[in-house]
Amino acid sequence: MKSKANGRLSRREFLAASVATSGVAILFAAGVAAQEHTPVADHTGVAAVPAAGMAHGENSGLVGEVNLANFDPTEFLYDFDWGQESVAPDGRTVREWQIAAVDKEIEVAPGVFFPAWTYNGQVPGPTFRCRQGDLLRFRFRNASAHPHTIHFHGIHPPSMDGVTPVVPTGGDFVYEFEAKPFGLHLYHCHVMPLKRHIHKGLYGAFIIDPPAGRPPAREMVMVMNGFDTNFDNENEVYAVNTVAFHYMNHPIVIERDRPVRIYLVNVTEFDLLNSFHLHANFFDYYDPGTRLEPSQREVDTIMQVQGQRGILEFSYKGYDPGLYMFHAHVSEFAELGWMGVFDVR
């Protein structure tokens, strides 16, 4: 399959390529090695050589591997940024972060590039974490060519809401507020047009822990997102944590007897709903994690509108080891990149 002249795939082209890719990704996860490697056009239209060892279908346009040195979705799963910690005169914990808006091209699938607007050079932005009652200070600098802000979900003074002031190119602003309430929240740019500033990549997860914390578990962050690579207001690529099919090619290893906690956030633009479905298991769901009791018990599929988020808790204790799939339960989203595998050991 050939890319368009500008190197950007249409939704139909990406679907045709990814159907083949997703099928062989399962084989790759099971240890089936590829026997040949086919070049794929990059964003300049020049053929790029895929990484060795990546399985692919004979007619698949998505072969090889994205450059994980730039952004590794596996590392992102577990990367909680607690900020620079200090103690205020009143004894409260103060957490401080430096965050910058930066324009940067990112790779969302092998050979498929997207001109993103980012927080700290990545999409999603860093996962900020704190405890309820902490004093938070975000020193924001706009190094982008466009005006931006940071709007945090949660409770804070109106002067810290991230709607105004709009921070111009080269400008700075300090967001400071008390962390409340505990739960899973979201942050994103709130400059008009919203669909442009969010879709381009200015968003991330924001976790406030309860004062006493949560029970021990294997914790990870999953941000459901999509990318309109040809700017027709329709996503050609879907993913969790940006890179299509990453967790098919790099299954998430889980210890069978260890509880799992997923912080799940939906920031997909151009689609009313996104979803998460877990194969051969059920989970308790906390929407949006501001209470310690589940809002739903023993479900295997949940839906989220944009901006909605929730915490999933489950385990594979007593289950057979092996590969367990998870994916969006909109078939087209799954076929366009939003699917992955847990490797239960």
C-alpha positions in Angstrom: 0.0 0.0 0.0 1.4 3.4 -1.0 1.0 6.5 1.1 -0.3 9.8 -0.2 2.1 12.3 -1.5 2.2 14.1 1.9 2.8 10.8 3.7 -0.5 10.9 5.6 -2.9 8.0 5.3 -6.7 8.3 4.9 -8.9 6.5 7.4 -9.7 3.9 4.8 -6.0 3.4 3.9 -5.0 3.1 7.5 -7.8 0.6 8.2 -6.8 -1.6 5.3 -3.2 -1.6 6.5 -4.0 -2.0 10.2 -6.3 -5.0 9.8 -3.4 -7.0 8.5 -1.0 -5.5 11.1 -3.3 -6.2 14.0 -3.7 -9.8 13.1 0.0 -10.5 12.8 0.7 -8.4 15.9 -1.0 -11.2 17.9 1.4 -13.7 16.3 4.3 -11.4 17.1 3.2 -11.3 20.8 3.2 -15.1 20.8 6.8 -15.2 19.5 6.3 -15.6 15.7 9.1 -13.9 13.9 8.8 -12.1 10.6 10.5 -13.7 7.6 10.8 -10.5 5.5 10.6 -6.7 5.8 8.9 -4.3 3.5 9.7 -0.6 3.3 7.0 1.9 4.3 6.8 5.6 3.2 7.5 8.1 6.0 6.0 11.6 6.3 8.4 12.9 3.6 7.4 10.2 1.1 10.8 8.5 1.3 10.8 4.8 2.0 11.8 3.9 5.6 13.2 0.5 6.6 11.2 -1.2 9.4 12.9 -2.6 12.4 14.0 -6.2 12.2 11.8 -8.8 13.8 8.5 -7.1 13.3 5.8 -9.4 11.9 3.6 -8.1 9.1 1.1 -9.1 6.6 1.9 -9.4 2.9 -0.2 -6.4 2.0 0.2 -4.4 5.2 1.4 -0.8 5.0 2.1 -0.7 8.7 5.4 -2.5 9.2 8.4 -2.0 11.4 8.4 -0.2 14.7 8.1 3.4 15.8 11.1 5.1 17.3 10.6 4.3 21.0 13.6 6.5 21.9 11.3 9.5 21.4 8.3 8.2 23.3 7.8 4.7 24.8 4.2 3.9 25.7 5.4 1.0 27.9 7.5 3.4 30.0 4.7 6.0 30.0 2.3 3.4 31.6 4.2 3.5 34.9 5.7 7.0 34.9 4.0 9.0 37.6 5.5 12.5 38.1 5.3 13.6 41.7 7.1 16.9 41.1 9.7 18.6 43.1 8.7 18.2 46.8 9.2 20.8 49.6 7.5 21.8 52.8 5.5 25.0 53.3 5.8 27.1 56.5 2.4 25.7 57.6 3.7 22.1 57.3 1.9 21.3 54.0 3.6 19.4 51.3 4.4 21.6 48.2 4.8 20.0 44.8 6.2 22.0 41.9 6.5 21.2 38.2 8.0 22.9 35.1 5.8 22.4 32.1 6.2 23.8 28.6 4.1 23.8 25.5 6.2 22.7 22.5 5.4 22.1 18.9 6.8 18.6 17.9 6.2 16.0 15.3 5.4 12.6 16.8 5.2 9.1 15.3 1.7 7.5 16.0 2.3 4.4 13.9 5.2 3.0 12.0 6.0 5.6 9.3 2.9 7.7 10.2 3.8 11.1 11.6 1.6 13.8 13.2 2.5 17.5 13.8 1.5 17.7 17.5 1.3 20.4 20.1 2.7 18.9 23.3 3.3 19.4 27.0 7.0 18.8 27.7 7.5 17.3 24.2 5.2 14.2 24.6 1.6 13.1 23.9 0.0 12.5 26.4 1.7 15.0 28.6 3.3 13.8 31.9 1.1 12.1 34.4 1.1 14.5 37.4 0.5 12.8 40.8 0.0 14.2 44.3 -2.1 13.7 47.5 -5.2 15.5 48.5 -4.3 18.6 50.5 -0.9 19.1 48.8 -0.2 22.6 47.5 0.5 22.4 43.8 2.5 24.8 41.7 2.8 24.4 37.9 5.3 26.8 36.3 4.0 27.0 32.7 6.0 28.4 29.8 4.6 28.6 26.3 7.4 27.7 23.8 4.9 26.9 21.1 4.0 29.1 18.1 0.4 29.3 19.3 -1.3 30.6 22.4 -2.0 28.0 25.1 -3.2 27.4 28.7 -3.5 24.5 31.1 -7.0 23.7 32.5 -7.0 21.3 35.4 -10.1 19.3 36.2 -10.9 19.3 39.9 -11.5 22.1 42.4 -9.5 25.4 42.3 -10.0 29.2 42.3 -11.4 30.7 39.1 -8.1 32.6 38.6 -6.4 29.2 38.3 -9.0 27.6 35.9 -6.8 27.8 32.8 -9.4 29.6 30.6 -7.8 33.0 31.2 -5.2 34.4 31.0 -4.3 32.9 27.6 -0.5 32.6 27.6 1.1 34.0 24.4 4.1 32.6 22.6 7.1 33.1 24.9 4.8 33.9 27.9 4.7 32.4 31.3 2.1 31.7 34.0 2.1 30.0 37.4 -0.9 27.8 38.3 -1.1 27.3 42.1 -3.9 25.6 44.0 -4.6 23.0 46.7 -5.1 19.4 45.4 -8.7 18.4 45.8 -10.8 16.2 45.6 -8.9 12.9 45.4 -9.6 10.9 42.3 -8.5 10.7 38.6 -8.6 14.0 36.8 -7.5 15.4 33.5 -5.6 18.5 32.3 -5.7 20.1 28.8 -5.4 23.3 26.9 -8.6 25.4 27.0 -7.8 27.9 24.1 -10.3 28.1 21.2 -10.9 26.2 19.0 -11.0 23.5 21.7 -11.1 20.6 19.3 -7.9 21.8 17.7 -5.9 22.4 20.8 -7.0 19.1 22.4 -6.8 16.9 19.3 -3.3 18.2 18.6 -2.1 16.6 21.8 -2.3 19.1 24.7 -3.6 16.9 27.4 -2.6 14.4 30.2 -3.8 12.6 33.3 -3.8 14.2 36.8 -4.0 11.9 39.8 -4.8 13.0 43.3 -4.4 10.2 45.8 -6.7 9.9 48.9 -5.0 11.0 52.2 -4.5 7.4 53.2 -3.7 6.2 49.7 -5.1 3.2 47.9 -4.5 -0.5 48.4 -1.2 -1.8 46.8 -1.6 -2.8 43.1 0.3 -2.8 39.8 -0.7 0.7 38.7 -0.7 2.0 35.1 -2.1 5.0 33.1 -4.0 4.6 29.9 -5.1 7.6 27.9 -7.4 6.8 25.0 -6.7 9.1 22.1 -7.0 9.4 18.3 -5.2 11.3 15.5 -6.6 12.9 12.4 -3.5 12.6 10.2 -5.0 14.2 7.1 -7.1 16.9 8.9 -10.5 15.9 7.6 -12.1 16.0 11.1 -12.0 12.2 11.3 -9.4 10.1 13.1 -7.3 7.8 11.0 -5.4 6.4 14.0 -6.7 5.3 17.4 -4.6 4.2 20.3 -4.2 4.0 24.1 -1.1 6.2 24.9 -0.7 7.4 21.4 1.1 4.6 19.4 -1.2 2.3 17.5 -1.0 -1.4 18.4 1.9 -0.8 20.7 0.6 -3.1 23.4 0.0 -5.8 20.8 3.7 -5.7 19.8 4.8 -5.1 23.4 2.4 -7.0 25.7 2.0 -5.6 29.2 3.4 -8.1 31.7 1.2 -8.8 34.7 1.9 -11.0 37.7 -1.0 -13.3 38.1 -1.5 -12.9 41.9 -0.9 -9.1 41.9 -4.0 -6.7 41.7 -4.1 -4.3 38.8 -5.2 -0.7 38.8 -5.7 1.2 35.6 -6.2 4.9 35.5 -8.2 5.3 32.3 -8.9 8.7 30.6 -10.6 9.5 27.3 -9.5 12.5 25.3 -10.5 11.3 21.9 -11.7 14.1 19.6 -14.2 13.8 16.7 -16.0 10.7 18.3 -18.7 10.9 20.9 -17.6 7.9 22.9 -14.7 5.6 23.4 -14.6 2.4 25.4 -12.5 -0.2 27.2 -13.2 -4.0 27.0 -11.3 -6.6 29.0 -11.3 -10.2 27.7 -12.0 -13.2 29.9 -12.2 -11.2 33.1 -14.2 -8.5 34.9 -13.2 -5.4 36.8 -14.6 -2.9 39.4 -15.0 0.6 38.0 -14.6 3.9 40.0 -16.0 6.9 38.0 -14.1 9.2 38.5 -12.4 7.8 41.5 -13.6 10.5 44.0 -15.2 7.8 46.1 -13.6 4.7 47.6 -16.6 2.5 46.6 -16.9 1.3 43.0 -19.6 2.9 40.8 -19.9 -0.4 38.9 -18.9 -3.9 40.0 -17.8 -6.9 37.9 -18.2 -5.4 34.4 -16.0 -6.1 31.4 -16.8 -3.0 29.2 -17.2 0.6 30.1 -17.8 3.7 27.9 -16.4 7.2 28.4 -17.2 10.6 26.7 -14.3 13.0 26.1 -13.0 14.2 29.5 -14.5 11.3 31.4 -12.2 9.1 33.4 -12.3 6.3 35.8 -10.2 3.7 37.7 -10.4 0.0 36.9 -9.4 -2.6 39.4 -9.0 -6.4 38.7 -6.7 -9.3 39.0 -5.9 -12.6 37.3 -5.5 -14.6 40.5 -6.5 -18.2 39.8 -6.5 -17.6 36.0 -4.4 -19.6 33.6 -1.2 -17.8 32.5 -1.3 -16.5 28.9 -2.2 -13.6 26.6 -5.4 -11.7 27.5 -6.6 -9.0 25.0 -8.1 -5.6 25.9 -9.4 -3.1 23.3 -12.0 -0.5 22.4 -15.3 -2.1 21.9 -15.9 -0.1 18.7 -14.6 -2.5 16.1 -13.2 0.2 13.9 -11.3 1.9 16.7 -9.7 -1.5 17.5 -8.8 -2.2 13.9 -7.3 1.3 13.6 -4.9 0.7 16.5 -6.7 0.7 19.8 -6.0 -2.9 21.1 -3.5 -4.5 23.3 -2.6 -7.6 25.2 -1.8 -8.5 28.9 0.8 -11.1 29.3 -0.2 -12.8 32.5 2.6 -14.8 34.2 
